[in-house]
Amino acid sequence: MASRLSILAVTSALTASLITPAFAQTSGDEIIVTATKRATTLQETPVAVSVTDSVTIENARILDLNDLQSVVPSLRVNQLQTSTNTNFIIRGFGNGANNAGVEPSVGVFVDGVYRSRSAARIGDLPKLERIEVLRGPQSTLFGKNASAGVISIVSAKPSYEQEGYVELGYGNYNNFTGKAYYTTGIGNDDAAFSLGGGFNFRDGYAEARDGLSDLNDRNRWNIQGQFLFDPSDKTSIRVIADYSTLNEVCCAITNFQNEGAINAIRALGGQTADANDPFAREHFSNKDSVNEVDDWGVSAQIDHDLGFANLTSITAYRNNETFFDSDSDFTTLEILETVSTKNKIGTFTQELRLTSNNDGPLSWMVGGFLFDENVEAVDRLDWGADTRRYIDVLAGSPALFRTIEAANGFTPGSTFFGEQHAFIDSFKLENTSYSLFGTVDFEIGDRLTLTGGLNYTNDDKTVTASQQSTDPWFALDLTTAPGPDLLALGSVQAAVGNPADPLFQAFGAAFAPFGLTLDPMTFGALATGQFPNPMAQGAFTNGFLPNVENGIIASLQGLQFNPPFLAFPNAVEDGKTSDDKLTWTARAAYEVNDNINVYASAATGFKSSSWNLSRGSRPFFGDGAALAGAGLLPNNYVLGATAATSRNFGTRFAGPEEATVYEIGLKAKFDKGAINIALFDQTIEGFQSNIFIGSGFSLVNAGEQSTKGLEVDASFKPIPMIELTFAGTFLDPIYDSFTNGPAPAGSGLNFVDLSGEKPAGIPETSLNIGANFFYPVGDSAKGYLRGDWQYESEVQSNEAIFATTGAQQPFRTVSTFNAATGVKFDNGFAVQVWGRNIFNDEYVSTVFPGVLQTGVINGYINAPRTYGINIRKDF
């Protein structure tokens, strides 16, 4: 309650300070947005939307959406294990990274085309007009997976006048950048085209060990072409084709805790990041990562004036192929030689809408959206040369695994966790979805407008999955009592009387802790479990076997972290989901006067089921009895009375998300500034939580997550040369119900109750404060100087890890300053000097449990200080 009262106090103070008598007249500057799929001014749009124009994007050196969050506080962007594996969060809601089967809750659209998977790069677009960030559920108009918000990127159309630019830049870390753009009219002034492209090369800023490449480098280039054809004054056709590629070494991690398994790594001579100095930017590995992305697409937009309405058709196809391979144990040991993902995604979309074109009090829009996508995903895991040695140390003795190998007919010493073994998981997903939507605006008098909207979405997914696994350890039955079932004692008869036999030696090593020497006669008696030597009999049956059963067996089960994969579809699991939902919007907007608009709205949002396309995909506990009855339940799956008492069950998919938001807002513009305020209460039921837990991804539905908050966006020009900006987001996020929260591997829990906890990584206060100074340079040039400060209050980094392990929490606080200055001459020549994170602010982006390393906590940290100079020539 106290936090909400403070929010209201801040609102009152800001409103009082910004709405002053100096704001007397309407500003002549109008910002055009398409947030409602109509071209309206920002002032007239009764939606919580932030707009970043092309001037700000260029002057602030915003190259991707990760940079955009420095000027849009309600947006948070997390880059994870690859350059393009990006998670967008708006108002504390968002997911979709790290798993090809999980679509984002924040929809990303580029020139009206839906991008189904995360991609943070906007530097691929040679000429931008603006970026709109729509906050809150937007499913009524955008349909497909916009339960948390929308990022809409709008590029410039080709011009009928010849123009263009060439730009080159150089920065620290040997950063070379270049962009070029050209557009002109062709034919009889009814067609135009544009062509642009660029490159971005940079050395890595995370130092690797000798002989390996530094990480977090840049190696990317892109090209885009557009064709605009206006055959008549009623018809316009715009075709866009683009291609981009990158090949980088990504991404460096650091350690925030080195306990538990770190002792085994050090005992074997391995090195890893120093948890006492997590921002040293040193990366330990034994090979370079591979991080390749090829992305291309083509779209065609047709606009036609029918007189009574405007018809718009947007047809697009996109193809995205990625390959990522890394040394994911992040040590100098060869524990995980290969952890790779290879994804291929092909997406076809078609939008068709009809927008009324009349001056009456009633206006409307109807339309439909078709989505068809195919996903192929392959995960691979290969053991390394040090895997077995590492596992033997974790088990406490090499003799234990040698004994079990020998007793089951395998070669002792190298079978389990041998570097010849691999796991290859293959998934295919087919997704077909369609939406039908419509909105109606009704003007009551000159001031009041009522809006209603409906959207019906139907989404069908079909998934197939299989695994090739060669390591027999993970198929070994450790769920029954040990003894003959575990050690297969009957198989030792061939080794009776042969002290040179590996099996004889393995059991001899197992007897050594009891001070006993296993002679051939006693060894032969193992086949029947009878010992002529009573001391040996007692030591083995009362010492070794109970120890295995009561102590060692529990730790051995923990080392079976990758249980046998159950392929599907099968007799119980059909590999299909079919979701449908009717979402709605209701809004009242009132124009107080020519300067001030207020609105109140309620809306719902929807996101369809997401599938767990990773080796963490496991059958639902609810399907366990049917699978067991059909004889399909793999070894090591223990069907207990409840999910909490069962073992190795998980999720194939997470069900739909359903969002609801209630919002009131104010938009005011004046001669010397503007202010927008939104106060909201937003809830998502069934939030799809996708979190890495150390041995795979846990994909589950949280019961309910809610956020109450306030957003303020203001600008003030005391004089024409100076512009001051302020944007603030104040949130009160909480998991209202999350009883099945993910527990990290090694915690001994199947899940943890996070109900009542605050979601990790979502700050209660986010601020962006900026200042721009524009000044003349002689008679033939104009200069500018700008700076912006990004602040985020302290938040925890991963609620599940620290709720279950008691580890020290690496909190995140952001206080980053960016600046740029430049001069542009009348002849089109321009120079810019820029810097980002000038004071080298250091913070953790996200943390996760160490891969197969209980007690180790890894994390990603932000980029260091970067700076450079750009030279540009417009023509």
N, C-alpha and C positions, 0 to 999 in steps of 0.2 A: 504494500500500500504506500509505503514511504517513497518508493521509486516512482510510482505513478503521480503522487503529489508533486514531486520534484519536476517531473515532465511538464505538468500543467504550469508550474511556476516559471519554467524556462520559456514555455510558449507565450505566456503573458508578457514576460520581459522582452522577448524578441519582437513581439507584435508592437509593443509600446515604443520600442526604440526605432523600429524600421518604418512604421506608418506615422509619418510626421507631416506637419503642414507644408514642408518643402516639396512633398509629392503632390503637386497641384494639378498637373495636366497629364493627359494621356501620352505615353511614349509613342514615337513614330516608328520604332523598331518592332517588327512583328516576326515571331518565330513560327514557322509553319510545321505542323506535325501530322502524322497519319496514324496516330494511336488508335483511333476508332475506325480506321480504314476509309476515312474521309479526310480530305485536306482541310484542316482547320487551324486556327492560331492556337498557340499554347494557352493563351488566356481563355479561349472559348472551350477548351477541351476539359470536360469535367471528369478527368481521370488523373490519378497520381502518376505523373510521368516526368522524368528528368531528360533534358535534351542537351547534348553536347554538339556544338556546331563545328564546322570544318576549321574555322579560325582557331578555336581553342585546341582542337586536335593537333593542328600544325604547330602552334606556338608552344604548347605544353609538351611536345614531343611524345605524344601518345601513339605507340606503335602496335599495341594489342590491347585486348580487353583487360588483361592484368594491370596495365597502366591506367585504364579508364577508371578503376575504383579509387584512384587518387583524387578524382573530381566528382564522383558519385558515391556518397557515403552509404546509401542503402544497398549497394552492390558489393559483394565480396567474391573474389576469384581465388581459388586454390589451384596451383599447379602441382601435380603429383609426380608419378614415376616416369612420365614421358613429357616431351615438349608440348604435346597437344592434349594431354590427359588433364583436362581442366574441369573444375567443378564450379558452377555459378550458383550463388546464394543471394536471394533477395528477401529482405525482412526476416532473415534467420531461417529461410526455407530454401532447400535446394539439394540435389544429389545427381548422380548419373556418371561419375567418373570411375575409371578403373575396371569397368565391367561392360563388355559390349552388349550385354542383354538388358542393361539398365538405361533407359532413356532419361534425359534430364527433366526435372520439374520446372526448370526455367527454359522456355522455348527460345531458340535463337533463329532469327530470320534475317536473311541478306537479300535485299531488293525483293522482298515478298516471298522468298523461297525458304522453306523450313529446312534447317540443318539438324538432322536427327541426333547427331553425336557431338560431343564437346569439341570445339575448335576456337582457340582464343585469338587467332591471328586476324588482325584487320589491316596490317601492313601490306597484305596481299592485294588490297583494293587501291588502285593507283590514284583515285580521286574520290574522296568522301564528301558527302553533303552534311550528314549528321548521324548521330546515334541516339536512339530513343530507348530509355529503360522504363518499361511499364511495370509498376509495382502492384503486387496482389494478383489473385486469380484472373486470367484473361481467356478462359476457355470459351466464352460465348462467341467471340469473334475469331479467335485463333485456334480453337478446337484441340488440336493434337498436343497434349502434354504441356499445358501452360498453367498448371495448378499453382505455381508460385510467382509467375511473372513472365515477362517477355523482354528480350533484347532485340531491337529492330535496327538493323544497319542499312543505311540508304546511301548508295553511291550516286555520283553525278551522271546524268544522261549525256550522250554525245551532243556537241554543239554544232550549229550550222555555220558558226564563225570559226576560222582557223585559230587555234590556240594550243598551248601545251607548256611543258616545263621539263627541265633536266635538273636533277639534284644529286649531289655527291656529299658524303659525310665521312668523318673519321673520328674515332673515340678511343678511350682507354680500352685495355684488353685487345688492342689491335683490331678495333671494330671498323670495318669498311661497309658502308651502305651506299646504295644507289637506286634512284627511281627515275623513270621517264614516262611522259604522257603526251599524247598528241591526239587532237580531234579536229575534224573539219567537215564541212558539208560536201556532198557529192550530188551529181545529177542536176536536176532542175529545182534545187532548194527544197526537195521533198525527202531527202535522205541525208544521213550523217553517220559517221563512224568514229570510234575512238579506239586507241591501242595504248596500253600501258603495261609496265612491268617493273620489277625491281629485284634487288638482291640484298642480303644481310649476312655478312661473315664476321665472326668474332672468335677470339680465343676463349677458352674456358676460364672461369674465375674460381674453380675449386681444384686445388692442386692434387694430382694423383702421384702414386709412387713412381720411382724411376722406370722408364721404359714404356709407360702408359700415357695416354692422352689426358690432358686436363678436362674436367667435366663442366657441363653447363656452357658449352660453346654455342655458336650460331653458324649454320651452314644451310641457307635456304634461298630460294629464288621463286619468282612467280611471273605470270603473264596473264593479261585479261584483254579481251576484245569485245566491243559492243557495236551493234548496228541498229540505227534508228530509222524507221521508214514511216512517213506520213502520207499515204496515198490520197487522202482527202482531209478536209478540215474536221471530219467526224471520226476518222480512224487513225490510230497510231500503233505501230508494231515495234517492239524493242527486243532484240536478241542479245544475250550475254553468254560468252563462253570464257572459261578460265581454267588455268592449270597452275598448281603449285607443288613444290617438293621440298623436302628437307632431309638432311642426313647428318645427325648430330650425336654427340656423346652426352648422354643424359641419364640420370640426374643424380647429383651428389647428395648424400645424406650425412647426417651427423648423429652422434650418440648422446642421449641425455641421461642414460643410466647404464652402467656396466656392472651388473651383478649376475649371480647364478651361472648361466652357461658361459659367461665370459671367461670364467676360470678354466673351463675345458679348452677354450680357444687359446688362451695364453699358455696352458700346459703343453700344447702342441706347437708352440712357437708362433702362433698367429698374432697379427696386429690388427687393430681396429681403431676407430676414432676415439679420442680422449673425451670422456664425459665431463671431465673437469674444465675443458675448454671447447664447448660445443660449437663455437663460432670461429674455430680456427680455419675452416674451409679446407680441410685436408680429407681426402677420400682414399680408402684402402680397398684394394681389389687385386685380382690376379689376371684380369683381362679387360679390354675396352668394351663398353656397352655399344650395342647397335640400336639406333633409333631412327627409323626410316618411315617417311609418310609421303604418299603420292595421292593427291586429291585433284579431281577435275569435275567439271559439270557444265551443263548448257541449259539455258532457260529462255523461254519466249513469253513475253507479255503482250497481249492484244487489248487495246482499249477502243471501244466503239460507242459513239453517241447515238442512241436510238430515239432521241427526242424526249420521250417521257422518262427515260432512265439511261444510265451509263452502264455498259456491259464490260466487265474485266475478266480476262482469262490469263492465268499464269500456269504454264506447263514447264516442268523441269525434270531433269535426270541428273543425279550426282553419283559419283563413284569415289570411294575412299578405301585405300589399302595401306595398312600399317604393319610394320614388323619391329618388334622390340625384343632385345636379348640382353640380359645383364647378369652380373655376378651378384645375385641378390642376398648372399650372406654378408656382404659388405665387409669382408675380412680378407687378409692375404692368404688364408687357407683356401684350398679347393674343396669346399663343402658342397655348394650348389654350383656345379660347373655351368649349367644352362638353366635359366628360367626365362622362357620366351613366350611371346604371344604374337600370333599372326591373324589379323582380321581383314576381311574383305566385305565391304558394305556397299550395296547398290540400292539406290532410292529413287523411286518415281513419285512425283507429286503433281496433282492437278487441282487448281482452285478456279472456281467459276462464281462470280457474284454480279448481282444487278443492284445498282444504287439509284434511287429515285432522283429525278432532276426537275424539281418543281419549287416554286416560291411559296407554296401554301403552308398552312400550319402543320401538316402531316408529311413527314418524310420517312423513308424506309430503306432497308437493305435486306436482300435475301441471297443466299449462296450455298455452295457445297464445296467440300474438300475431300479429295481422294488421295490415299497414301498407300504405296505398295513398296515393301522393302524386303531384301534378302540379306541375311548376315551369315557369314562363314567365319568361325572362330576356332583357332587351334592353339591350345596351351601345351607347352612341353617343359618337363623337368628332368634333368640328368644329374645323377650323382657325380661328384668329383673324386679326385685321387685321395683326398683326405676325409671323405665322408665317413668311412668305416672307422677310422681311428678316432674321429670325433664322437661317434655314437658309442664306441667302446668306453670312452672316458665318461660319457654321460651315464652309461649303464653301471659303471663302477669297476668293471673288470672285463678284459677281453675274453676271459674264459667262459663267461656266461653265454655270449652269442655263439662262440665256437661250440659249446656243448649243445645248444639247441640246433645249430646247423647240422652237426654230426648226427644227432639223434633222429633227425628227419631226412637223412639221406643226402644232405648237401655237403659240398666241400667246405670244411671249416676254415674260417678266417677271411673269406672274400665273397661269400654268396650274398648275405644280407648287406644292403647298402653298398654293393660293389659298383665301381664306376662304369661297368658295362650296362647298368640298368637305367631305364628311362620310363617316364609316364607321359603319354601323349593323349590329351583329351580333345575330342573333335565335336563341334556343335554346329548345327544349322538351324536358323530361325527364319521363318516366313511370316511376315506381318502385313495384313491387309486391314485398312481402317478407312472409314468414311464419316464425314460430318455434314449435317444440314443445319444451317443457322439463319437467323433473321433478327433484325432489330427494327423498332419503330420509335420515332421521336415525335412527340405531340406538343406543340407550342400553345400555351394558354396565355393569351395576351402577349405583350411585348417582352415580358421578363422571365416567365416560368416555362421550363421545358421538362416534360416527363419522358423518360426513356424506359423501354422494356425490351428484353432480348432473350431468345431461347437458342439452345444448341443441343442437338442430339448427335452423340458420337457412338459408333459401333467399332469395336476393335477386336480382331481375331489374330491369334498367334499360334503357330505350330512349330514345335521344337523337336529335334532329334539329337541324341547325345550318346557317345560311346568313349571308351578308354582302352588304350593299349598299355598294359602294365607288365613289367618283366621281373620286378623284385618280389620273390615269394614271401618275404617277411610280412608284407602287408596283407597277405591272404591267410597267414597262419592263424589258427583258432586259439586265441588267448582268453576266450570268454568262459571256457569250462575249467574245472579244477585241473591243476597240472598233474604230472605223473605220466602214465602211458599215453594219454591224449596229447599232452604237451611234448613229451620227450620221445614218444614212439619207441619205447624200450625194446619192443620185439624186433626192431630193425638192427639191433646190435649183434645178433648171433653170428654174423659173418666175421666179426672182428674178435671173437673169443680166442684168447690165447695168443694174440698178436700185439705185443706192446708197441710195435712200430705203427700200428694202425692209427690214423688221425682221430677216430672216434674214441679209441682207448685213451689217447693222450688228452682229449678234450674232457672226458669224465675224470681223468686223473687230476686235471687242473681244478675241476669243480670240488674234488674231495680235499684238496690241499688245505683250505681254510680250517678243516677239522683235524688237521695233524695226521691224516691217514694217507697211506700209500695204497693205491688200488692195484692188487695183484691180479694176474689173469683169471684165477679161480673166482675171485669176487666179481670181477668184471663180467664173467660169463653168467653169473647168477642174476645180473640185471634183467635178463630176458624174462625171468619168472618173478623178479622182485624179492627173492629169498637169498640171504647172505649167510654163508657158513661162519663168517666172522661177526659175532654179535655186536662188537664195537662199531664195525662198519655199517651193519644193519641199522643200529640205533642212530648213528650219526647222519646217515643218509635220509632215512624215513622221518626221523624226528627233528632233524636239523635242516638239511638242504631243501627238501621238498616243501615243508611248511614255510620256510623262509621265502621260497619262490611264490608260494600261494598267497601268503599274507603280506609280503613286503615287496619283493622284486616284481611280482606280476603287475602290480599297480603302475610301477614306473615303466614297465615294458609296454603296457597298454598306451601310456602316454607317448611312446615312441612309434606307435602305429597311427600317426597323425594323418595319414593318407589312406583311409580304409578302402577296400575294394569298391570300385565304382559300379553302380547298377545302371546299365544302359537303359535308355527309354526312347520311344514308347515300349511298353511291355504289357503283360496281361492285366496289370493294375493301373499303371500310369499311362495316360494317353498322350502326354506331351502337348496338350492344347489348353488354351485359355480363350474365353470369349466374354468380353465386357461391353456393356453399353450403359449410357448415362445421359439423362437430360439435365443440362445445367441452365442457369438463368441469371439475368441481371435486371435490377430495378434501380432507377436513379431519378432524382429530382434535382434540377439545376436552376438556380435563381440569379438573375443579373440584378444586383443591388443598384448599380449605376454603371456608367460607361467604364469605370475603373475596377470595380469589384464584383466578382462572381463567387457564389457559394454553392455547394452541392452536398447531397447526402445519398449514399448508395449502399446497396447490398448485392452480393454476387456469390456464385458458387463456381468451383473449378473441379476439374477431373483429370486424372492421369491413369492410364490403363495399367494392367499388370506388367511387371518387369521380371524377366527370367534371369536366373543365376547361371550365366555362361562361363563358369570357372570350375576348377577341380573341387571347389567347395560345395558344388551342387550335390545334395543328398536327399533321399526320400523324406517326405513328411512323416512325422511320428504317427499321424492319423492313418497313414497307409501301411503302417508296419504290420498289423495283424493280417491284413489281406495279402501282403507280400510273403509273410511267413507261411500262410495257408497255401499259397501257390508254389511254395518251395523256391522263391526268388530272393529271400532275404540273405544278403551276403554274410560271410563270417565277420565277426567283430561288431555286428549290429546287435545290440542288446535291447530287447523290447521290454522295458519296465512298465510299472503301473502308470507312470506319468512321463511327460517329456523330460522332467527334471531328473528322473531316475533312469532314463534310457541313455543309450550310448550310440553316438555317431549319426543319429538322425539330424536333419537340418531342414533346408527349404530348397525346392526346385524353383519357386518363383515367389514374388511378393505380390499380394493382391492390389487392387486399385487404391489410389489416393483420392480423397474427396475433401475439397477445400471450401471454406465459407469465410467471407469477410464482410464486416460492417464498417463503413467509413464516412466521415464527414470532412469536408475540405473547404479551403478558401484560396482564391486566386485573385491577386490584386496587382495592377501595374500603374505606374505613375511616371511623371516627367523625369524623375531622377532615380527610378528603381522599380523593383517588383518584388513580390513575396508570394510564395505558395506554401500552404500549410495543410497537412493531412493528419488526421487522428483516426486510428483504426484498431480493430479487434479482429484478428485473423486466426483461424484454426484449420489444421489439416488432420483428418482422421485417416489412419492407416498409412502414415508417412513411411515411405520405403527407405529403410536404413540399410546402407550398404557399406560395411566397415571391415577393414582388414584386421584379422585377429591373430596373425602370426603364422598360420598354416593354410590360410585361404580366406575367402570373403564370406562374411555372414550377411545374408540378405533376408531381412525380416520386416514385417509391418509393425511400426510402433502404434500403440492404441490411439493416442491423440497428442499432438503438439500444438501449442498455441502461443501467440505473440500479440501483446498489446503494445502500441507504440505511437510515436509522434514523429513526423518528418517536416522539416522546415527547409525551404530553398529560397534564398533571397539574394538580391543584387542591389547595389547602391552606387550611383555616379554623382558624387558631390560636385565635381566639375567634369567637363567633357574629357579631360586627359586622364582621369583616374576612375577605375571601376573596382569596387570591392564586392566580393562574393562570400556568402556564408551558406553552408549546407550542413544540416545536422539530422541524424537519425537516433532516436532514443527508444530502446526496445526493452521489453520485459518478457523474454522467451522462457518457456518451461515445457518439460514433458509432463503433461497432465496424467498420462498413463503409458507406461512402457515397461511392462513386467517381463518381457522376453528380450531385454537388451543384450547385445553381444558381449560375451566374456572372452578375454584373450586366451589363446592356447596356453596351457600350462597353469592356468589359475585353479584348475580342479573343478570348475563350474561349467554347466551347460549354458547358462545365461545368468544375467544379473538384473535386478529390478531397479530401473532408473526413474521410476515415477517420482515426480516432485523435483527432479534434478534439472539444472539448466543445460541446454544443449551445448556441447563443446564448440569453441571457436566463434560464438556469436556474441559480440560485445554489446553491452547495454548502451554505450554511448559511442557514436561515430561522428566525427567532425571533419569537414573540409573547409578551410578558410583560405581565400585567395585574394591577391591584389594584382591589378594590371595598371601599368603606367604607359601611356601613349604620348609620344613627343615628336616634334618635327626635327629633322636633321638638315639644316640648311634649307634651300628652296626646292630641292629635288629628291628628298628622301624622308621616310617616316620610320621612327624607331619604336620599340616597345621593350618593356621590362616587366616580367611577371614572376610571381612566386606563389606556391600553394603549400599548405601544411595539412597533412593527413594524420588524424589521431583516432585511435581505437582504444577504449578502456580495457582493463585487464580481464582476460578470460582464460578458462582452463583449455587444455589442448586435446584431451581425449578422456571423456568421462568414464568409459568402460574400463580402461587400463587401471586408472587410479582408484576406482571403486573396489576393484578386486585384488589388487596387488599391494596397495598401500605405498606405492612408489612416490617419490617426491615429484610434485606436479610442476612441469615446465610451463608456466603461465606465459601468455602472449599479450604484449602491450605494444602498440604501434604509435610512433611519433616520427613521421617522415616528412622531410622538406625537399621540394623540387623547385627549380628555378630555370628561367631561360631569358635570353635577351637577343634582340636582333634588329637589323636595319634593312629596309627594303627601299630600293631606289626606283625612280620613275621609269627607268629603262628596263625594269623587270629583274634586275640583279638583286639578290638578297643574301645576307650572311646571318647565321644564327649560331649562338653558343648556348649550350644547354647542360643541365646537370640534374640527375635524379638521385634521390636519397643522398643529398649532398653531405649531411652530417653522419653518414654511415650508420644509420639506425639498424639495430640487429634484433630480429625476433623470429620465433618459430612459426612456420606456416601450419604444419600439422605434424602429429607424432603417431607412431604405430609400434606394436610389439615387434621385437626382433624376429626375423624369419628363422624358425626352428631354434630360437635362442631365448628360452625362458629367463626372465630377469633383465634382459637387454631391451632398451627402448630407443628406437631410431626416430629420426624426424627430418623434415625438410625445412630449410631456413630461407629467408628472403635474399634477394640479390644485393650485392654490396653497392657502394657508390659507383655510379657511372657518369661519364661526361664526354662531351665531344663538340665538334663544330660541323656545321652544314653550310654548303654553298649552293645556291639555287638560281636558275635563270628561267623566268617566265617569258613566254613569247606569244 
